[in-house]
Amino acid sequence: MSELQTSLPTLTGIREEYLKGVAKERTVILDAEKLLSDKSIVVHELVEI
């Protein structure tokens, strides 16, 4: 596995929160666990009344 650069000075707020790092090949690695468990992110919600 490539070594990740974890700290990027240009990233703040939500960008920094979900980023795990950037690989040597400039591939962005996101934290899938944080993304999938964040209750504020709703992709599609069906509410029946």
GIRA-V737258 format. One record per residue. N is the residue number from 1. RES is the residue in one small letter. NEAR is the number of other C-alpha atoms within 12 Angstrom. D_LAST is the distance of its C-alpha to the last C-alpha in Angstrom with 1 decimal. Layout:
{{N RES NEAR D_LAST} {N RES NEAR D_LAST}}
This chain:
{{1 m 8 48.6} {2 s 13 49.4} {3 e 15 50.0} {4 l 19 47.1} {5 q 18 47.7} {6 t 22 45.2} {7 s 16 46.1} {8 l 18 45.8} {9 p 10 46.8} {10 t 10 44.9} {11 l 16 41.5} {12 t 12 39.6} {13 g 11 36.2} {14 i 16 33.4} {15 r 19 35.9} {16 e 21 38.0} {17 e 21 35.1} {18 y 23 34.0} {19 l 26 37.5} {20 k 24 39.6} {21 g 24 42.6} {22 v 23 44.4} {23 a 19 46.7} {24 k 14 50.2} {25 e 13 49.1} {26 r 13 46.8} {27 t 15 43.7} {28 v 22 40.9} {29 i 25 39.4} {30 l 21 36.0} {31 d 20 34.7} {32 a 14 31.9} {33 e 14 31.1} {34 k 17 30.4} {35 l 20 28.4} {36 l 14 26.2} {37 s 12 25.7} {38 d 15 25.0} {39 k 11 21.6} {40 s 11 22.1} {41 i 12 22.2} {42 v 11 18.9} {43 v 10 19.7} {44 h 7 16.3} {45 e 8 13.0} {46 l 7 9.9} {47 v 5 6.5} {48 e 4 3.8} {49 i 3 0.0}}
